[in-house]
Amino acid sequence: MNKLISLTVVVLAFLASCNTQRKTTKFRFDTPQAGTMVKAGEAVPLKLVFPTDISTFDSVVYAMDGEIVARKTDSTPVTLDTEHVAFGSRTLSARLYYNGEEQVAYSNIVVVPPSPQRYGFSVVNEYPHDPEAYTQGLEYENGVLYESTGQTGKSSLRKVNYRTGEILQRIDLDDQYFGEGMTIVGDKILQLTWRNKIGFVYNKQTFAKIGEFAYGQSPEGWGLCYDGNRIIKSDGSNRLYFLNKDTYAEEGFIEVYNDSGPVDSLNELEYINGKVYANVYTEDIIVIINPQTGAVEGEINLIGIYPDKKEYDNELNGIAYDRQGDRLFVTGKLWSKLYEIKPIER
């Protein structure tokens, strides 16, 4: 019996030794480890573990997302410059060529922007807001607010006297539609629906519906804004989609990142001085996004702005900007107040 146990121990030790040897001889990345977070502009050393059973090789070809970044004929590390690398997950590969054969190693990095500027806020003015308005979109133009509201059977498009809260003009959506974000493009108003994958086009003066448009790759409608050339749309992910201002077709997108990674749940949008302001769903936070890169360059913390906030269906969800007066307005779903605020650098 003792001999049998001893033999079993020897066999297990041998198998463990073989397994260890296989691990140590595998061609792989030593650095960076998969998922390593890298601030844009940082130099990243690409260091490999070479198979111990290969004494010589012809070359190693390093690539990022399929694009070659370096070729080497020795085992010394390569330095990857991330100054102009797009944010997000980037796939790294190294191809080892030897004796007519090839081995491939993979890793990845997540490139993120620098830390954003942090802001608090001060309340400049308070105005009444319809507490029955489930606000999904908000825009200021020529002294009045345009507002899109949601909820099945209660969705609407409104023109509102912001000083008094009086509804000056209104059109209700059919009960099948859940209203979402809106924006003004010239003499038209565009309004999204949530999961119907359709948007509506209205005459700005009469609120008559004059058209519809289908969504493209984006699965849902959340927020809209207009930069003067393109319509920008959110779908609750970390993506911002760019739509043609005439055909409303999606023509591309960017992914939004801060220094911690992707910023999901982007909701109501407003375009202000070259940046996209977006509130983050379920959070009293507005992020300030560079629409060219997707970097979050600022973050406004609005925690505590609405003291009567309930736990559900009462989130911050309205941003409007008065360009002539340089005034920023915010409100939320079923809030009784509209606030004019001033961001304060921390």
VEXKE-939272 format. One record per residue (C-alpha): residue number from 1; chain; y, x, z negated. Coordinates in pm, 1 decimal, decimal comma. Layout:
REM residues N
num->NUM | chaine->A | y->Y | x->X | z->Z
...
END
This chain:
REM residues 346
num->1 | chaine->A | y->0,0 | x->0,0 | z->0,0
num->2 | chaine->A | y->235,8 | x->285,1 | z->-87,1
num->3 | chaine->A | y->159,2 | x->451,0 | z->246,3
num->4 | chaine->A | y->245,1 | x->128,0 | z->427,1
num->5 | chaine->A | y->577,2 | x->101,5 | z->243,3
num->6 | chaine->A | y->658,5 | x->465,2 | z->317,8
num->7 | chaine->A | y->579,5 | x->418,2 | z->685,7
num->8 | chaine->A | y->800,9 | x->107,6 | z->699,4
num->9 | chaine->A | y->1089,7 | x->296,0 | z->540,3
num->10 | chaine->A | y->1053,3 | x->579,9 | z->791,2
num->11 | chaine->A | y->1050,2 | x->339,3 | z->1086,6
num->12 | chaine->A | y->1357,2 | x->151,5 | z->959,8
num->13 | chaine->A | y->1542,2 | x->476,1 | z->901,9
num->14 | chaine->A | y->1456,0 | x->588,6 | z->1254,1
num->15 | chaine->A | y->1578,9 | x->261,9 | z->1405,1
num->16 | chaine->A | y->1900,2 | x->279,3 | z->1202,2
num->17 | chaine->A | y->1951,7 | x->635,2 | z->1320,6
num->18 | chaine->A | y->1904,5 | x->530,7 | z->1681,9
num->19 | chaine->A | y->2143,5 | x->240,5 | z->1638,9
num->20 | chaine->A | y->2407,0 | x->468,9 | z->1483,8
num->21 | chaine->A | y->2364,9 | x->712,4 | z->1768,2
num->22 | chaine->A | y->2418,3 | x->439,1 | z->2025,9
num->23 | chaine->A | y->2739,6 | x->332,1 | z->1851,6
num->24 | chaine->A | y->2879,2 | x->683,4 | z->1836,1
num->25 | chaine->A | y->2809,3 | x->749,1 | z->2203,7
num->26 | chaine->A | y->2972,5 | x->432,2 | z->2336,7
num->27 | chaine->A | y->3279,0 | x->488,2 | z->2554,9
num->28 | chaine->A | y->3563,1 | x->299,8 | z->2384,7
num->29 | chaine->A | y->3924,9 | x->299,4 | z->2275,8
num->30 | chaine->A | y->3992,2 | x->469,0 | z->1944,5
num->31 | chaine->A | y->4356,2 | x->357,6 | z->1955,6
num->32 | chaine->A | y->4501,6 | x->107,1 | z->1990,6
num->33 | chaine->A | y->4258,6 | x->-132,0 | z->1828,1
num->34 | chaine->A | y->4232,8 | x->-472,1 | z->1993,8
num->35 | chaine->A | y->4518,5 | x->-703,5 | z->1894,9
num->36 | chaine->A | y->4753,0 | x->-430,4 | z->1771,9
num->37 | chaine->A | y->5110,9 | x->-563,5 | z->1746,2
num->38 | chaine->A | y->5363,8 | x->-340,6 | z->1922,2
num->39 | chaine->A | y->5743,7 | x->-372,9 | z->1917,0
num->40 | chaine->A | y->5885,4 | x->-349,8 | z->2269,1
num->41 | chaine->A | y->6002,2 | x->5,4 | z->2333,9
num->42 | chaine->A | y->5748,2 | x->169,2 | z->2104,0
num->43 | chaine->A | y->5528,4 | x->446,0 | z->2244,6
num->44 | chaine->A | y->5158,2 | x->361,0 | z->2218,6
num->45 | chaine->A | y->4899,8 | x->643,4 | z->2214,6
num->46 | chaine->A | y->4591,4 | x->559,6 | z->2421,9
num->47 | chaine->A | y->4310,2 | x->759,7 | z->2266,1
num->48 | chaine->A | y->3947,3 | x->732,1 | z->2374,5
num->49 | chaine->A | y->3609,2 | x->805,8 | z->2220,3
num->50 | chaine->A | y->3398,3 | x->971,5 | z->2489,0
num->51 | chaine->A | y->3018,1 | x->950,1 | z->2514,2
num->52 | chaine->A | y->2853,3 | x->1250,2 | z->2349,0
num->53 | chaine->A | y->2589,0 | x->1265,0 | z->2620,9
num->54 | chaine->A | y->2848,7 | x->1328,7 | z->2893,8
num->55 | chaine->A | y->2963,5 | x->1689,7 | z->2885,2
num->56 | chaine->A | y->3186,4 | x->1680,2 | z->3193,7
num->57 | chaine->A | y->3355,9 | x->1407,8 | z->3392,8
num->58 | chaine->A | y->3569,1 | x->1373,5 | z->3703,8
num->59 | chaine->A | y->3858,3 | x->1160,1 | z->3578,5
num->60 | chaine->A | y->3979,5 | x->878,9 | z->3354,7
num->61 | chaine->A | y->4202,4 | x->605,7 | z->3499,4
num->62 | chaine->A | y->4413,7 | x->408,1 | z->3250,6
num->63 | chaine->A | y->4549,9 | x->63,4 | z->3340,7
num->64 | chaine->A | y->4742,8 | x->-221,9 | z->3183,5
num->65 | chaine->A | y->4680,4 | x->-571,6 | z->3319,3
num->66 | chaine->A | y->4511,6 | x->-408,2 | z->3617,3
num->67 | chaine->A | y->4806,6 | x->-182,4 | z->3702,6
num->68 | chaine->A | y->4733,6 | x->190,7 | z->3681,5
num->69 | chaine->A | y->4952,2 | x->368,2 | z->3425,8
num->70 | chaine->A | y->4790,4 | x->715,2 | z->3414,7
num->71 | chaine->A | y->4512,7 | x->937,7 | z->3552,0
num->72 | chaine->A | y->4361,3 | x->1223,0 | z->3352,0
num->73 | chaine->A | y->4096,6 | x->1488,1 | z->3407,4
num->74 | chaine->A | y->4062,5 | x->1574,2 | z->3039,2
num->75 | chaine->A | y->4012,3 | x->1386,8 | z->2712,7
num->76 | chaine->A | y->4362,8 | x->1424,5 | z->2568,3
num->77 | chaine->A | y->4544,7 | x->1097,9 | z->2479,4
num->78 | chaine->A | y->4791,7 | x->920,8 | z->2707,6
num->79 | chaine->A | y->5120,9 | x->774,7 | z->2581,7
num->80 | chaine->A | y->5207,5 | x->425,1 | z->2704,3
num->81 | chaine->A | y->5578,5 | x->336,5 | z->2727,1
num->82 | chaine->A | y->5641,3 | x->-32,2 | z->2643,0
num->83 | chaine->A | y->6016,5 | x->-36,8 | z->2708,6
num->84 | chaine->A | y->5986,0 | x->-270,8 | z->3008,4
num->85 | chaine->A | y->5654,2 | x->-437,1 | z->2929,1
num->86 | chaine->A | y->5647,5 | x->-818,3 | z->2920,4
num->87 | chaine->A | y->5594,4 | x->-980,3 | z->2581,8
num->88 | chaine->A | y->5253,0 | x->-1110,9 | z->2490,8
num->89 | chaine->A | y->4895,2 | x->-988,8 | z->2510,1
num->90 | chaine->A | y->4847,7 | x->-700,0 | z->2753,0
num->91 | chaine->A | y->4497,5 | x->-590,8 | z->2854,5
num->92 | chaine->A | y->4426,2 | x->-216,8 | z->2850,1
num->93 | chaine->A | y->4140,2 | x->-54,1 | z->3036,5
num->94 | chaine->A | y->4010,0 | x->298,5 | z->3084,3
num->95 | chaine->A | y->3762,2 | x->383,3 | z->3360,9
num->96 | chaine->A | y->3555,6 | x->696,8 | z->3317,8
num->97 | chaine->A | y->3416,2 | x->852,4 | z->3637,2
num->98 | chaine->A | y->3133,0 | x->1106,9 | z->3616,9
num->99 | chaine->A | y->2841,3 | x->1215,3 | z->3838,3
num->100 | chaine->A | y->2900,7 | x->924,3 | z->4074,1
num->101 | chaine->A | y->2889,6 | x->674,1 | z->3787,6
num->102 | chaine->A | y->3148,7 | x->470,3 | z->3600,6
num->103 | chaine->A | y->3201,0 | x->336,0 | z->3248,1
num->104 | chaine->A | y->3482,2 | x->103,8 | z->3137,3
num->105 | chaine->A | y->3645,6 | x->59,9 | z->2796,3
num->106 | chaine->A | y->3881,4 | x->-224,7 | z->2704,6
num->107 | chaine->A | y->4139,6 | x->-301,0 | z->2438,6
num->108 | chaine->A | y->4462,2 | x->-498,1 | z->2418,7
num->109 | chaine->A | y->4803,1 | x->-492,4 | z->2256,3
num->110 | chaine->A | y->5045,9 | x->-773,8 | z->2174,2
num->111 | chaine->A | y->5400,0 | x->-673,1 | z->2270,4
num->112 | chaine->A | y->5672,4 | x->-843,7 | z->2066,2
num->113 | chaine->A | y->6052,8 | x->-817,9 | z->2056,7
num->114 | chaine->A | y->6261,3 | x->-668,2 | z->1776,0
num->115 | chaine->A | y->6333,2 | x->-878,8 | z->1468,2
num->116 | chaine->A | y->6581,1 | x->-1161,3 | z->1542,9
num->117 | chaine->A | y->6923,8 | x->-1198,3 | z->1387,8
num->118 | chaine->A | y->6894,5 | x->-1437,7 | z->1092,6
num->119 | chaine->A | y->7147,9 | x->-1715,1 | z->1032,9
num->120 | chaine->A | y->7220,6 | x->-1964,1 | z->762,2
num->121 | chaine->A | y->7465,1 | x->-2249,3 | z->819,1
num->122 | chaine->A | y->7763,5 | x->-2437,2 | z->688,0
num->123 | chaine->A | y->7827,9 | x->-2806,4 | z->750,0
num->124 | chaine->A | y->8164,1 | x->-2860,0 | z->918,7
num->125 | chaine->A | y->8146,2 | x->-3238,7 | z->952,6
num->126 | chaine->A | y->7907,4 | x->-3528,2 | z->894,0
num->127 | chaine->A | y->7891,3 | x->-3838,1 | z->1113,2
num->128 | chaine->A | y->7683,8 | x->-4157,2 | z->1094,2
num->129 | chaine->A | y->7362,9 | x->-4168,6 | z->1297,4
num->130 | chaine->A | y->7133,5 | x->-4462,6 | z->1367,4
num->131 | chaine->A | y->6850,9 | x->-4432,7 | z->1109,3
num->132 | chaine->A | y->6624,8 | x->-4627,9 | z->1348,3
num->133 | chaine->A | y->6667,6 | x->-4368,3 | z->1624,7
num->134 | chaine->A | y->6358,5 | x->-4149,0 | z->1659,4
num->135 | chaine->A | y->6563,6 | x->-3874,2 | z->1822,2
num->136 | chaine->A | y->6386,2 | x->-3670,0 | z->2091,0
num->137 | chaine->A | y->6674,9 | x->-3541,7 | z->2301,3
num->138 | chaine->A | y->7049,2 | x->-3500,7 | z->2246,6
num->139 | chaine->A | y->7337,8 | x->-3387,7 | z->2465,6
num->140 | chaine->A | y->7717,1 | x->-3390,4 | z->2435,6
num->141 | chaine->A | y->7945,3 | x->-3449,0 | z->2733,2
num->142 | chaine->A | y->8305,6 | x->-3565,8 | z->2762,9
num->143 | chaine->A | y->8339,6 | x->-3678,9 | z->2404,3
num->144 | chaine->A | y->8017,6 | x->-3879,7 | z->2373,8
num->145 | chaine->A | y->7653,2 | x->-3815,7 | z->2292,9
num->146 | chaine->A | y->7360,8 | x->-3898,9 | z->2517,7
num->147 | chaine->A | y->7042,7 | x->-3952,1 | z->2321,3
num->148 | chaine->A | y->6677,1 | x->-4006,4 | z->2406,2
num->149 | chaine->A | y->6457,6 | x->-4174,5 | z->2145,6
num->150 | chaine->A | y->6081,6 | x->-4199,1 | z->2114,1
num->151 | chaine->A | y->5791,9 | x->-4392,7 | z->1963,2
num->152 | chaine->A | y->5573,2 | x->-4631,7 | z->2159,4
num->153 | chaine->A | y->5751,6 | x->-4962,3 | z->2209,7
num->154 | chaine->A | y->6078,9 | x->-4826,6 | z->2070,2
num->155 | chaine->A | y->6177,9 | x->-4556,6 | z->2320,8
num->156 | chaine->A | y->6524,0 | x->-4566,2 | z->2474,5
num->157 | chaine->A | y->6806,8 | x->-4379,9 | z->2643,2
num->158 | chaine->A | y->7148,6 | x->-4418,7 | z->2480,8
num->159 | chaine->A | y->7514,9 | x->-4332,0 | z->2510,0
num->160 | chaine->A | y->7665,3 | x->-4302,2 | z->2162,8
num->161 | chaine->A | y->8007,7 | x->-4270,2 | z->2001,7
num->162 | chaine->A | y->7926,8 | x->-3971,6 | z->1783,6
num->163 | chaine->A | y->8213,2 | x->-4037,8 | z->1540,5
num->164 | chaine->A | y->8098,8 | x->-4388,4 | z->1449,9
num->165 | chaine->A | y->7734,4 | x->-4395,2 | z->1558,5
num->166 | chaine->A | y->7807,2 | x->-4698,7 | z->1779,7
num->167 | chaine->A | y->7569,3 | x->-4739,1 | z->2074,3
num->168 | chaine->A | y->7790,6 | x->-4773,8 | z->2383,1
num->169 | chaine->A | y->7513,9 | x->-4806,3 | z->2639,4
num->170 | chaine->A | y->7135,9 | x->-4837,3 | z->2619,6
num->171 | chaine->A | y->6824,6 | x->-4882,5 | z->2827,8
num->172 | chaine->A | y->6478,5 | x->-4932,3 | z->2678,7
num->173 | chaine->A | y->6162,3 | x->-4780,1 | z->2823,2
num->174 | chaine->A | y->5853,7 | x->-4986,4 | z->2900,1
num->175 | chaine->A | y->5619,5 | x->-5005,8 | z->2602,9
num->176 | chaine->A | y->5364,4 | x->-4775,9 | z->2769,2
num->177 | chaine->A | y->5605,6 | x->-4481,2 | z->2753,5
num->178 | chaine->A | y->5688,1 | x->-4254,9 | z->2460,1
num->179 | chaine->A | y->6033,6 | x->-4111,4 | z->2525,2
num->180 | chaine->A | y->6098,8 | x->-3739,5 | z->2480,1
num->181 | chaine->A | y->6368,9 | x->-3486,5 | z->2569,6
num->182 | chaine->A | y->6659,3 | x->-3542,0 | z->2809,7
num->183 | chaine->A | y->6932,0 | x->-3348,1 | z->2987,3
num->184 | chaine->A | y->7225,0 | x->-3410,7 | z->3219,0
num->185 | chaine->A | y->7225,1 | x->-3263,7 | z->3570,5
num->186 | chaine->A | y->7547,1 | x->-3350,4 | z->3751,2
num->187 | chaine->A | y->7569,8 | x->-3728,1 | z->3783,0
num->188 | chaine->A | y->7208,1 | x->-3777,9 | z->3677,0
num->189 | chaine->A | y->7020,3 | x->-3795,7 | z->3348,3
num->190 | chaine->A | y->6662,5 | x->-3670,6 | z->3329,7
num->191 | chaine->A | y->6431,7 | x->-3801,0 | z->3058,5
num->192 | chaine->A | y->6077,6 | x->-3692,3 | z->2973,6
num->193 | chaine->A | y->5782,9 | x->-3891,2 | z->2846,8
num->194 | chaine->A | y->5534,1 | x->-3738,7 | z->2607,0
num->195 | chaine->A | y->5182,2 | x->-3768,2 | z->2752,8
num->196 | chaine->A | y->5235,2 | x->-3983,0 | z->3060,9
num->197 | chaine->A | y->5307,9 | x->-3666,1 | z->3264,4
num->198 | chaine->A | y->5609,0 | x->-3831,3 | z->3422,9
num->199 | chaine->A | y->5984,6 | x->-3797,7 | z->3393,4
num->200 | chaine->A | y->6258,4 | x->-4044,0 | z->3483,4
num->201 | chaine->A | y->6587,8 | x->-3992,5 | z->3667,8
num->202 | chaine->A | y->6884,4 | x->-4218,1 | z->3589,5
num->203 | chaine->A | y->7233,1 | x->-4269,8 | z->3724,6
num->204 | chaine->A | y->7449,8 | x->-4127,6 | z->3446,4
num->205 | chaine->A | y->7715,7 | x->-4397,9 | z->3476,3
num->206 | chaine->A | y->7500,4 | x->-4709,6 | z->3504,9
num->207 | chaine->A | y->7171,5 | x->-4595,0 | z->3343,9
num->208 | chaine->A | y->6992,1 | x->-4741,7 | z->3646,7
num->209 | chaine->A | y->6661,5 | x->-4565,7 | z->3706,0
num->210 | chaine->A | y->6680,6 | x->-4399,0 | z->4047,2
num->211 | chaine->A | y->6373,5 | x->-4178,3 | z->4052,2
num->212 | chaine->A | y->6069,0 | x->-4027,6 | z->3887,8
num->213 | chaine->A | y->5902,5 | x->-3687,0 | z->3888,4
num->214 | chaine->A | y->5554,8 | x->-3566,8 | z->3796,6
num->215 | chaine->A | y->5479,4 | x->-3273,7 | z->3570,1
num->216 | chaine->A | y->5314,5 | x->-2964,6 | z->3709,5
num->217 | chaine->A | y->5122,2 | x->-2714,9 | z->3498,4
num->218 | chaine->A | y->5284,9 | x->-2826,3 | z->3172,1
num->219 | chaine->A | y->5058,9 | x->-3089,5 | z->3013,9
num->220 | chaine->A | y->5320,0 | x->-3274,7 | z->2805,4
num->221 | chaine->A | y->5691,9 | x->-3346,4 | z->2791,5
num->222 | chaine->A | y->5885,3 | x->-3232,0 | z->2482,4
num->223 | chaine->A | y->6233,5 | x->-3088,3 | z->2544,1
num->224 | chaine->A | y->6478,0 | x->-3042,6 | z->2833,9
num->225 | chaine->A | y->6799,5 | x->-2853,2 | z->2900,3
num->226 | chaine->A | y->6993,9 | x->-2733,2 | z->3204,9
num->227 | chaine->A | y->7147,4 | x->-2390,0 | z->3259,8
num->228 | chaine->A | y->7351,4 | x->-2483,0 | z->3567,4
num->229 | chaine->A | y->7087,2 | x->-2357,3 | z->3809,3
num->230 | chaine->A | y->6750,6 | x->-2451,5 | z->3664,4
num->231 | chaine->A | y->6611,4 | x->-2720,8 | z->3439,7
num->232 | chaine->A | y->6422,8 | x->-2578,7 | z->3141,0
num->233 | chaine->A | y->6135,4 | x->-2773,2 | z->2986,7
num->234 | chaine->A | y->5918,5 | x->-2733,0 | z->2676,2
num->235 | chaine->A | y->5570,7 | x->-2878,3 | z->2624,1
num->236 | chaine->A | y->5502,6 | x->-2803,9 | z->2256,5
num->237 | chaine->A | y->5354,2 | x->-2460,2 | z->2322,0
num->238 | chaine->A | y->5533,4 | x->-2124,2 | z->2329,0
num->239 | chaine->A | y->5616,8 | x->-2169,4 | z->2696,7
num->240 | chaine->A | y->5943,5 | x->-2264,3 | z->2862,6
num->241 | chaine->A | y->5901,2 | x->-2396,1 | z->3216,9
num->242 | chaine->A | y->6165,8 | x->-2365,2 | z->3488,2
num->243 | chaine->A | y->6214,0 | x->-2666,4 | z->3715,7
num->244 | chaine->A | y->6398,1 | x->-2690,2 | z->4045,3
num->245 | chaine->A | y->6722,8 | x->-2879,4 | z->3983,0
num->246 | chaine->A | y->6684,0 | x->-3085,1 | z->4300,9
num->247 | chaine->A | y->6309,2 | x->-3148,9 | z->4333,8
num->248 | chaine->A | y->6217,8 | x->-3115,5 | z->3961,6
num->249 | chaine->A | y->5910,7 | x->-2913,1 | z->4061,2
num->250 | chaine->A | y->5794,7 | x->-2641,3 | z->3820,4
num->251 | chaine->A | y->5868,7 | x->-2296,7 | z->3961,9
num->252 | chaine->A | y->5754,9 | x->-2069,3 | z->3680,1
num->253 | chaine->A | y->5756,8 | x->-2016,7 | z->3306,4
num->254 | chaine->A | y->5811,8 | x->-1761,0 | z->3032,8
num->255 | chaine->A | y->5631,6 | x->-1724,8 | z->2701,5
num->256 | chaine->A | y->5842,4 | x->-1709,2 | z->2386,0
num->257 | chaine->A | y->5777,6 | x->-1446,6 | z->2119,0
num->258 | chaine->A | y->5942,4 | x->-1326,1 | z->1801,1
num->259 | chaine->A | y->5859,0 | x->-1013,1 | z->1604,4
num->260 | chaine->A | y->5552,2 | x->-1183,3 | z->1454,0
num->261 | chaine->A | y->5397,3 | x->-1309,5 | z->1776,2
num->262 | chaine->A | y->5411,7 | x->-1626,6 | z->1988,1
num->263 | chaine->A | y->5648,3 | x->-1903,0 | z->1875,2
num->264 | chaine->A | y->5464,1 | x->-2230,3 | z->1932,9
num->265 | chaine->A | y->5577,4 | x->-2593,6 | z->1901,2
num->266 | chaine->A | y->5906,2 | x->-2543,2 | z->2086,0
num->267 | chaine->A | y->6062,4 | x->-2886,8 | z->2100,0
num->268 | chaine->A | y->6416,7 | x->-3013,6 | z->2167,5
num->269 | chaine->A | y->6627,9 | x->-2773,1 | z->2375,1
num->270 | chaine->A | y->6995,0 | x->-2696,4 | z->2435,4
num->271 | chaine->A | y->7145,7 | x->-2431,2 | z->2664,3
num->272 | chaine->A | y->7434,3 | x->-2251,9 | z->2491,7
num->273 | chaine->A | y->7621,9 | x->-1949,8 | z->2628,4
num->274 | chaine->A | y->7329,0 | x->-1805,1 | z->2820,2
num->275 | chaine->A | y->7065,4 | x->-1871,1 | z->2553,6
num->276 | chaine->A | y->6817,4 | x->-2151,1 | z->2492,5
num->277 | chaine->A | y->6836,0 | x->-2306,6 | z->2146,3
num->278 | chaine->A | y->6508,9 | x->-2473,6 | z->2048,8
num->279 | chaine->A | y->6403,7 | x->-2643,0 | z->1731,9
num->280 | chaine->A | y->6049,0 | x->-2570,4 | z->1616,1
num->281 | chaine->A | y->5846,7 | x->-2885,5 | z->1553,3
num->282 | chaine->A | y->5794,4 | x->-2970,0 | z->1181,9
num->283 | chaine->A | y->6026,8 | x->-2686,2 | z->1075,7
num->284 | chaine->A | y->6398,4 | x->-2696,8 | z->995,5
num->285 | chaine->A | y->6452,9 | x->-2394,4 | z->1215,9
num->286 | chaine->A | y->6632,8 | x->-2339,5 | z->1545,6
num->287 | chaine->A | y->6533,5 | x->-2033,1 | z->1745,8
num->288 | chaine->A | y->6772,7 | x->-1869,9 | z->1992,5
num->289 | chaine->A | y->6580,6 | x->-1756,0 | z->2300,5
num->290 | chaine->A | y->6670,8 | x->-1516,4 | z->2580,5
num->291 | chaine->A | y->6553,3 | x->-1715,5 | z->2884,8
num->292 | chaine->A | y->6517,1 | x->-1399,3 | z->3092,2
num->293 | chaine->A | y->6265,0 | x->-1231,7 | z->2862,4
num->294 | chaine->A | y->6134,3 | x->-1495,3 | z->2621,0
num->295 | chaine->A | y->6253,3 | x->-1294,4 | z->2320,9
num->296 | chaine->A | y->6371,0 | x->-1483,2 | z->2013,2
num->297 | chaine->A | y->6702,1 | x->-1311,2 | z->1944,6
num->298 | chaine->A | y->6822,2 | x->-1534,4 | z->1662,9
num->299 | chaine->A | y->6694,2 | x->-1784,0 | z->1409,3
num->300 | chaine->A | y->6902,1 | x->-2048,4 | z->1230,3
num->301 | chaine->A | y->6752,3 | x->-2163,7 | z->901,8
num->302 | chaine->A | y->6850,5 | x->-2526,9 | z->841,6
num->303 | chaine->A | y->6624,4 | x->-2591,0 | z->544,2
num->304 | chaine->A | y->6787,5 | x->-2845,0 | z->314,9
num->305 | chaine->A | y->7043,6 | x->-2974,6 | z->562,2
num->306 | chaine->A | y->6916,2 | x->-3334,2 | z->537,2
num->307 | chaine->A | y->6851,7 | x->-3413,0 | z->170,1
num->308 | chaine->A | y->6683,8 | x->-3750,4 | z->236,6
num->309 | chaine->A | y->6412,5 | x->-3603,3 | z->457,3
num->310 | chaine->A | y->6069,3 | x->-3764,1 | z->422,6
num->311 | chaine->A | y->5735,3 | x->-3588,2 | z->464,8
num->312 | chaine->A | y->5641,4 | x->-3733,9 | z->805,1
num->313 | chaine->A | y->5826,1 | x->-3839,8 | z->1122,9
num->314 | chaine->A | y->6157,9 | x->-3720,5 | z->984,6
num->315 | chaine->A | y->6187,9 | x->-3377,5 | z->1143,1
num->316 | chaine->A | y->6490,9 | x->-3195,0 | z->1278,1
num->317 | chaine->A | y->6490,2 | x->-3283,1 | z->1648,1
num->318 | chaine->A | y->6831,0 | x->-3293,9 | z->1808,9
num->319 | chaine->A | y->7066,4 | x->-3018,0 | z->1925,9
num->320 | chaine->A | y->7389,4 | x->-3080,3 | z->2118,1
num->321 | chaine->A | y->7675,6 | x->-2847,9 | z->2208,5
num->322 | chaine->A | y->8038,5 | x->-2925,7 | z->2286,2
num->323 | chaine->A | y->8131,1 | x->-2646,0 | z->2527,5
num->324 | chaine->A | y->8503,1 | x->-2721,0 | z->2532,7
num->325 | chaine->A | y->8533,5 | x->-2742,6 | z->2155,0
num->326 | chaine->A | y->8263,3 | x->-2484,3 | z->2075,3
num->327 | chaine->A | y->8094,6 | x->-2724,8 | z->1835,8
num->328 | chaine->A | y->7724,5 | x->-2741,2 | z->1751,9
num->329 | chaine->A | y->7566,4 | x->-3071,3 | z->1645,8
num->330 | chaine->A | y->7221,1 | x->-3136,0 | z->1499,9
num->331 | chaine->A | y->7027,7 | x->-3439,8 | z->1383,6
num->332 | chaine->A | y->6667,4 | x->-3549,2 | z->1344,3
num->333 | chaine->A | y->6414,6 | x->-3827,2 | z->1380,2
num->334 | chaine->A | y->6529,5 | x->-4133,3 | z->1185,8
num->335 | chaine->A | y->6813,3 | x->-3939,2 | z->1022,6
num->336 | chaine->A | y->7115,4 | x->-4135,0 | z->904,8
num->337 | chaine->A | y->7343,4 | x->-3835,7 | z->964,7
num->338 | chaine->A | y->7463,4 | x->-3626,5 | z->1256,0
num->339 | chaine->A | y->7589,3 | x->-3284,8 | z->1145,4
num->340 | chaine->A | y->7839,0 | x->-3050,3 | z->1302,1
num->341 | chaine->A | y->7734,0 | x->-2706,8 | z->1181,1
num->342 | chaine->A | y->7843,0 | x->-2346,4 | z->1203,9
num->343 | chaine->A | y->7576,5 | x->-2072,3 | z->1201,1
num->344 | chaine->A | y->7649,1 | x->-1791,7 | z->952,8
num->345 | chaine->A | y->7503,2 | x->-1444,6 | z->996,8
num->346 | chaine->A | y->7293,8 | x->-1320,9 | z->708,1
END
